[in-house]
Amino acid sequence: MKESLQQILNEARERLEAATSLKDTEEVRIKILGKKGDLTSILKSMGGLSPEERKELGMEANTVKAQVEQMLKNTQEQLKAAAQEARFKAEKIDVTEPGKEFHLGTEHPVTITINEISEVFKSMGFTLTEGPEIETVYNNFDALNAGPDHPARDWTDTFYINDQVLLRTQTSPVQVRTLQSMKPPIRVFAPGRCFRCDTPDATHSPMFHQVEGLVVDEGITMADLKGVLDTFAKKMFGSETRTKFRPHHFPFTEPSAEMDVSCFKCGGRGCRVCKGSGWIEILGCGMVHPSVLKVGGIDTEKYTGFAFGLGVERVAMLKHEIDDIRLLYENDMRFIEQFK
Ligand code: DAH
């Protein structure tokens, strides 16, 4: 048995010296120290020996066991250290290697324009508000005085989700939400996406942006509307800008108007941007119709208000002389990057 112990020790040593992986060392451990391992069987078979023999052999077996365990531990540590070394070598960073090119995106011209418009209205004491892109038919049309027979309700213009829900065709439903949730004095603007079932061409996109504005207070008149929107035009397009209000019709305002600004490209002499007229139509506006105020529970004896809505893409296109709205939505970086 003593010889067997010596043999076991030798075998362990040889095999561990040859081991190249932790798996090899584990095999050695199982072969010698495992439940059915060589050394374990020797220990088990010692029952038949005399007490003295058992004591002597037991001590020897335990020494061998301790030696094997120590060798296993050493080999495993060496192998782990070698593996780590190899990994460090493989992961070595070459600090002289040129960096990877990192392409930073830029703000989209529509975002830039919304931000510019927002800054102007904020500077005039307006606060930002928002409404959902998925709206009720009621908020988008009925509450805005566009009764069931209004042409804008025609299914060809509107993306209906069902009888009562649609993708808003304008930001004006934010007026309804604001009137229902705030008390005068109200002075808000609301930028956002709108959707219309239009075939894309140079001036139409089924998704576009508007900025809505709403002011309600005691004694608000058309003069306030003109003052605010004229100031907006001058801040947005330059202090030389003149404005002109033309009568128009919107169901939710009375009276209604469209505002033109003197062409910021030619100063009003007539050019390609203003199509020779010297004027550019920029927004719709008007005094909030009493029936719209009533939907919000506003006392129409006491309060009046004005509202306006402008198309963001139109402003962006005019300012930057972009002649096709589709360019804004093709996301060609060579185009988008020009507006930073
Ligand atoms: N919602 C109108 C549109 O999409 C624009 C508009 C006109 C908004 C007059 C207004 C307004 O608030 O008073 O054409």
Boltz pocket constraint, residues with backbone or C-beta under 6 A from the ligand:
constraints:
  - pocket:
      binder: B
      contacts: [[A, 169], [A, 170], [A, 171], [A, 172], [A, 212], [A, 213], [A, 250], [A, 253], [A, 257], [A, 283], [A, 284], [A, 285], [A, 286], [A, 306], [A, 307], [A, 308], [A, 309], [A, 310]]
      max_distance: 6.0
